[in-house]
Amino acid sequence: MEQLLNGFATALTPTHLLLAAVGVLLGTAIGVLPGIGPAMAVALLLPVTYGMEPTGAFIMFAGIYYGGMFGGSTTSILLNTPGESAAVVAAFEGNPMARKGRGAQALAAAAIGHFTGGIIGTILIVLLAPFVAKHAVDIGAPDLFAVMVLAFIAVTSVLGASRIRGFASLLIGLTLGLVGLDEMTGQQRLTFGSLHLADGIDIIVVAVALFAVGEALWVAAHLRRKPFEPIPVGRPWLSRADLKRTWKPWLRGPVIGFPFGAIPAGGAEIPTFLSYVTEKRLSKHKDEFGKGAIEGVAGPESTASASAAGTLVTMLTLGLPTTAVAAVMLAAFQQYGIQPGPLLFQREANLVWALIASLFIGLTLLLVLNLPLAPLWAKLLRIPRPYLYAGILFFASVGAYAVNADIFDLLLMFVIGLLGFAMRRYGLPVLPAIIGVILGPAAEQQMRRALQLSDGSLTGLVNTPMSIIVYVVVLVILFFPLIKKFLPKPTPPAAPAPEREKVDA
């Protein structure tokens, strides 16, 4: 506690406070642009910090990280266009809420969710960093592969009305994830001899194409049928009923997000999907999911913020980055001649505790700045649709081009955008395709590692207690509809006997 208080004394100096505010504002502004996430923001600002002292630079980086995550969820909610992969889930309930005139409430639920998840996650950094780092190292390839299989099954079996369409969408995503060079053998897969595809298809290009371009084409195809009607902004506060439905998801988010963020090769994608599935299972308003359930925004956003805190645990204590932002921040540490690892808390105690204290400050600034801005962001929906979606296509194109500065990515984005339009036309959900692209390559890598360790024996995939437990959960999800048929059905209450009519004598 003494070190944490010293960290607050360092972080609350006027210069560091200003850097935290600048980081939060820059992160939010850049995160709002589709395709330009916090990792790119930190990478672009890395050369700017060459002349800065390390503590100030990392305080600003932390503000950019959290601000970028919130900015990404803003475009997911309002425009159905994620600014980064961790904000993908926010689109599924946030955008229907925005279409109903509840965009401000969705943004407020996301902002408070980010604050709650981030604060709890940062407290857990202070309390549990050594413990989590010690046990995260013990999680092996079979366990990681089992968790990814669980994510695949959950997203196709629980979220969608049709399992066949869900698995078809997942297959599309897994196929897109296979494009590029085999990481272990160097063989080309589905590249058609093109060097542009040798590095694979960037997840940002796929996410922007399936969401932004697919949505824009779908809206354009129906503009003549449905005349434009401005979407109402709605009141800029959460009602008592909204708070009653969101406070539990806000508190459940860190329980899911923080451990996954701390796992090497984790990140915010898997826990946000699992949080969404959990909230749908536990909600008393299951019929609203897919149509604008506020729990589907509050839970995943709290999870994403707590996962970011877990990511910092692994990066600081093990020197092991689990996300793109953590990798860029690791490069920044090395730029200053500092090596994250078990000895970092001893050698650079002032820097580390000032960084942790700045997380509390940055999250508070994020909430204070963005809650009043929620109605202002929601007014984006009052722009006529032709102009709005033209702007979305422009920023989507800028974001896709900025990934590799390659015109080929633009062409690829529009081709995949046509695929997204076709998926909407034939009722295929987009979410399984996105999770297939994100997790497919990682799942393949972990599966092959597990099989190598067991000399090709399939028992290598189920030789740990955690993997066995996860596969049991997978089997329950798969066969639950069949099991449900054999369960005794509750007998409906007997109807009350009709009263005898009085007959006049």
KEKE-498567 format. One record per residue (C-alpha): residue in one letter; y, x, z. Coordinates in pm, whole numbers, padded with zeros to 5 digits, always signed. Each point is the difference from the previous one (the first is absolute). Layout:
! KEKE-498567
AYXZ
...
This chain:
! KEKE-498567
M+00000+00000+00000
E+00233+00291+00071
Q-00058+00139-00350
L+00056-00345-00153
L+00329-00040+00189
N+00107+00344-00124
G-00091-00120-00351
F+00227-00304+00043
A+00281+00228+00117
T-00036+00199-00322
A-00044-00300-00231
L+00297-00196+00145
T+00257+00266-00087
P+00258-00136-00249
T-00124+00219-00287
H-00367-00093+00041
L+00087-00367+00053
L+00195+00004-00328
L-00291+00168-00181
A-00240-00267+00132
A+00230-00279-00124
V+00038+00170-00341
G-00378+00037-00025
V-00063-00367+00083
L+00261-00119-00253
L-00119+00236-00273
G-00363-00091+00063
T+00070-00374-00014
A+00214+00030-00314
I-00254+00217-00181
G-00294-00207+00123
V+00157-00313-00152
L-00028+00156-00347
P-00346-00082-00141
G-00213+00310-00039
I+00226+00236+00195
G-00151+00020+00347
P+00073+00209+00310
A-00215+00292-00118
M+00217+00048-00307
A+00315-00039+00211
V-00109+00274+00242
A-00104+00223-00291
L+00335-00047-00176
L+00193+00074+00320
L-00210+00303+00092
P+00224+00249-00191
V+00310-00157+00159
T-00118+00101+00347
Y-00037+00372-00073
G+00321+00076+00185
M-00066-00241+00290
E-00155+00086+00332
P-00364-00123+00027
T+00051-00265+00269
G+00271-00184-00194
A-00200+00015-00322
F-00312-00152+00155
I+00199-00269+00180
M+00139-00106-00338
F-00346+00016-00162
A-00140-00232+00270
G+00280-00250-00067
I-00074+00013-00374
Y-00371-00060+00068
Y+00048-00320+00203
G+00295-00120-00210
G-00199+00049-00321
M-00290-00204+00136
F+00232-00290+00088
G+00178+00024-00336
G-00334-00019-00177
S-00090-00321+00183
T+00340-00150-00091
T-00072+00010-00373
S-00358-00116+00064
I+00127-00309+00180
L+00295-00091-00221
L-00108+00114-00346
N-00381+00033+00029
T+00047+00369-00087
P-00121+00253+00262
G+00217+00308+00044
E-00306+00195+00119
S-00373-00054+00045
A+00022-00078+00375
A+00224-00300-00085
V-00248-00163-00239
V-00135-00249+00256
A+00349-00125+00092
A+00030-00161-00345
F-00288-00241+00049
E+00161-00216+00266
G+00359+00127-00004
N+00065-00089-00364
P-00127-00361+00030
M+00222-00032+00309
A+00297+00125-00201
R-00075-00251-00277
K+00012-00278+00260
G+00344+00110+00119
R-00132+00194+00301
G+00072+00351-00128
A+00234+00078+00291
Q-00268-00099+00253
A-00260+00214-00177
L+00236+00299+00005
A+00081-00058+00368
A-00373-00020+00084
A-00055+00325-00194
A+00293+00178+00172
I-00110-00100+00351
G-00361+00084-00095
H+00105+00349-00111
F+00196+00047+00321
T-00282-00125+00226
G-00276+00194-00177
G+00211+00316-00018
I+00105-00010+00366
I-00356-00061+00125
G-00132+00265-00240
T+00257+00254+00120
I-00087-00073+00363
L-00362+00065-00091
I+00105+00334-00158
V+00143+00100+00337
L-00301-00118+00200
L-00304+00049-00224
A+00079+00273-00256
P-00245+00260+00137
F-00278-00258+00054
V+00035-00164-00345
A+00020+00336-00178
K-00314+00124+00176
H-00211-00302-00097
A+00143-00045-00351
V-00158+00334-00096
D-00345-00137+00089
I+00018-00284-00256
G-00206+00113-00298
A-00053-00097-00362
P-00263-00274+00068
D+00239-00175+00241
L+00296+00014-00239
F-00212-00127-00291
A-00132-00288+00212
V+00354-00103+00097
M+00106+00003-00366
V-00301-00215-00098
L+00105-00242+00275
A+00350-00015-00153
F-00150-00074-00345
I-00224-00278+00130
A+00268-00151+00224
V+00262-00017-00273
T-00239-00170-00246
S-00193-00226+00239
V+00262-00112+00248
L+00327-00018-00191
G-00098-00166-00323
A-00137-00350-00064
S-00241+00136-00264
R-00212+00304+00083
I-00088+00055-00367
R+00366+00025-00098
G+00067+00221+00301
F-00278+00242-00097
A+00115-00007-00365
S+00351+00100+00110
L-00142+00273+00227
L-00204+00135-00293
I+00318+00023-00210
G+00169+00200+00277
L-00298+00232+00051
T-00010+00064-00377
L+00370+00094-00005
G-00062+00226+00301
L-00273+00190-00190
V+00241+00116-00272
G+00060+00376+00009
L-00196+00312+00087
D-00299-00011+00230
E+00117+00184+00313
M-00338+00169+00054
T-00117+00081-00353
G+00325+00005-00200
Q-00145-00235-00265
Q+00238-00237-00176
R-00056-00370+00065
L+00154-00284-00205
T+00279+00229-00124
F-00082-00051-00372
G+00092+00364-00056
S+00360-00049+00121
L+00145+00273+00219
H+00246-00255+00143
L-00291-00178+00171
A-00165+00317+00133
D+00175-00035+00338
G-00091-00369+00023
I+00229-00302+00017
D+00254+00011+00282
I-00037-00286+00248
I+00374-00071-00018
V-00026-00054-00378
V-00293-00239+00050
A+00163-00191+00288
V+00332-00039-00180
A-00176-00103-00322
L-00232-00261+00153
F+00266-00146+00227
A+00340+00045-00165
V-00085+00003-00371
G-00281-00255+00032
E+00225-00232+00204
A+00292+00041-00244
L-00220-00083-00301
W-00151-00298+00182
V+00345-00136+00090
A+00125+00060-00356
A-00297-00195-00138
H+00094-00301+00214
L+00381+00013-00011
R+00029-00260-00277
R-00235-00238+00180
K+00179+00026+00334
P+00382+00007-00001
F+00161+00247+00239
E+00072-00133+00346
P+00165+00238+00248
I-00229+00065+00296
P+00174-00089+00327
V+00060+00290+00238
G-00077-00196+00315
R+00119+00059+00354
P+00011+00368+00103
W-00192-00027+00326
L-00351-00062+00126
S-00066-00338+00156
R-00193-00048+00322
A-00305-00104-00205
D+00029+00321-00207
L+00017+00216+00313
K-00302-00181+00144
R-00200+00087-00313
T+00118+00362-00035
W+00003+00160+00346
K-00378+00044+00014
P-00024+00155-00352
W+00284+00237+00094
L-00201+00121+00300
R-00336+00009-00183
G+00139+00216-00281
P+00015+00330+00195
V-00360-00047+00123
I-00115+00013-00365
G+00264+00227-00151
F+00031+00289+00243
P-00367+00116+00000
F-00021-00022-00380
G+00321+00198-00041
A-00144+00276+00218
I-00327+00023-00197
P+00004+00279-00260
A+00005-00154-00350
G+00129-00322+00155
G+00349-00134-00059
A+00157-00345+00013
E-00190-00165-00286
I-00335-00075+00168
P+00138-00127+00335
T+00257-00231-00165
F-00277-00164-00203
L-00220-00032+00310
S+00292-00138+00201
Y+00057-00267-00264
V-00368-00099+00009
T+00009-00008+00382
E+00309-00222+00013
K-00154-00242-00248
R-00317-00020+00210
L+00188-00056+00327
S+00276-00227-00130
K+00010-00372+00080
H+00176-00052-00335
K-00262+00136-00241
D+00099-00252-00267
E+00345+00162-00024
F-00135+00344-00096
G+00083+00070-00362
K+00284-00252+00023
G+00228+00179+00247
A-00156+00057+00346
I+00241+00200+00215
E-00292+00163+00190
G-00099+00169-00328
V+00337+00182+00003
A+00038+00075+00371
G-00345+00152+00060
P-00025+00240-00300
E+00360+00121+00039
S-00054+00082+00368
T-00326+00170-00100
A+00171+00210-00269
S+00265+00127+00242
A-00258+00087+00268
S-00211+00173-00264
A+00299+00219-00087
A+00014+00108+00365
G-00373+00077-00006
T+00053+00210-00312
L+00252+00215+00187
V-00255+00060+00278
T-00250+00157-00240
M+00268+00195-00185
L+00159+00145+00315
T-00316+00074+00203
L-00242+00101-00277
G+00231+00100-00286
L-00195-00251-00208
P+00210-00237-00217
T-00156-00344-00061
T+00276-00141-00225
A+00232+00128-00271
V+00298-00002+00237
A-00192+00201+00260
A-00092+00251-00271
V+00367+00043-00095
M+00099+00032+00366
L-00273+00263+00048
A+00155+00195-00287
A+00337-00034+00173
F-00144+00143+00324
Q-00142+00294-00192
Q+00337+00045-00172
Y+00146+00074+00344
G-00289+00230+00090
I-00154-00254+00241
Q-00374-00077-00017
P-00103-00339+00144
G-00320+00009+00204
P-00134+00000+00356
L+00252+00263+00112
L+00306-00176-00147
F+00073-00191+00324
Q+00012+00333+00184
R+00186+00218-00249
E+00252-00257-00130
A+00018-00246+00291
N+00374-00070-00042
L-00037-00082-00370
V-00307-00223+00044
W+00137-00205+00289
A+00338-00040-00169
L-00185-00129-00309
I-00202-00248+00212
A+00316-00118+00180
S+00172-00046-00337
L-00278-00240-00102
F+00106-00239+00279
I+00364+00036-00106
G-00072-00040-00373
L-00208-00316+00056
T+00277-00153+00212
L+00258+00083-00270
L-00232-00148-00264
L-00021-00330+00190
V+00372-00015+00080
L+00101+00074-00359
N-00253-00214-00185
L-00015-00323+00202
P+00361-00090-00090
L-00070+00104-00361
A-00301-00233-00039
P+00205-00296-00135
L+00188+00238-00232
W-00327+00136-00144
A-00132-00357-00033
K+00298-00093-00219
L-00156+00212-00274
L-00213-00309-00066
R+00306-00201-00108
I+00040+00217-00309
P-00119-00191-00313
R-00356+00098-00082
P+00060+00152-00347
Y+00254+00245+00147
L-00203+00060+00316
Y-00323+00086-00180
A+00183+00208-00260
G+00134+00203+00291
I-00348+00021+00153
L-00141+00134-00327
F+00282+00255-00020
F-00055+00133+00354
A-00377-00014-00044
S+00036+00213-00312
V+00225+00246+00185
G-00250+00019+00286
A-00300+00050-00229
Y+00182+00269-00202
A+00117+00178+00317
V-00359+00054+00121
N-00075+00274-00255
A+00308-00008-00229
D-00237-00087-00286
I+00060-00268-00265
F-00377-00054-00013
D+00013-00155+00349
L+00243-00262-00134
L-00237-00097-00282
L-00291-00005+00245
M+00197-00221+00238
F+00060-00264-00267
V-00364+00008-00114
I-00119-00055+00358
G+00276-00261+00036
L-00164-00198-00283
L-00325+00028+00195
G+00179-00141+00305
F+00129-00290-00212
A-00356-00070-00123
M-00129+00007+00360
R+00254-00264+00099
R-00090-00205-00308
Y-00371-00012+00091
G+00042-00027+00377
L-00111+00350+00104
P+00163+00113+00327
V+00208+00318-00025
L-00069+00132+00352
P-00364+00111-00056
A+00108+00195-00311
I+00269+00182+00198
I-00233+00090+00285
G-00259+00116-00256
V+00251+00241-00155
I+00120+00128+00338
L-00334+00040+00175
G-00243+00044-00291
P+00045+00376-00052
A+00002+00068+00376
A-00313-00212+00052
E-00181+00186-00280
Q+00098+00336+00148
Q-00118-00093+00352
M-00328-00145-00135
R-00078+00316-00195
R+00082+00220+00300
A-00234-00205+00218
L-00280+00023-00259
Q+00051+00375-00037
L-00037+00046+00376
S-00329-00194-00008
D-00136+00174-00316
G+00031-00320-00203
S-00176-00227+00250
L+00154-00348+00034
T-00059+00018+00374
G+00298+00236+00010
L+00224-00304-00042
V-00129-00170+00316
N-00076+00285+00237
T+00285-00056+00249
P+00053-00280+00256
M+00341-00092-00144
S-00131-00035-00357
I-00292-00219+00117
I+00237-00232+00189
V+00231-00028-00303
Y-00289-00080-00237
V-00122-00272+00239
V+00349-00154-00020
V-00016+00026-00381
L-00336-00184-00008
V+00134-00274+00226
I+00299-00053-00232
L-00220-00004-00311
F-00261-00241+00133
F+00222-00214+00222
P+00019-00289-00254
L-00382-00003-00014
I-00035+00024+00379
K+00256-00277+00042
K-00227-00245-00185
F-00275+00045+00261
L+00228-00030+00300
P+00000-00339+00175
K+00292-00205-00116
P+00210-00166+00269
T-00057-00373+00011
P+00317-00196-00070
P+00122-00218+00284
A-00122-00358-00018
A+00252-00242-00137
P+00127-00252+00253
A-00155-00345-00033
P+00233-00246-00171
E+00153-00257+00227
R-00117-00351-00050
E+00256-00221-00161
K+00116-00287+00210
V-00071-00329-00163
D+00218-00292+00087
A-00189-00297+00121
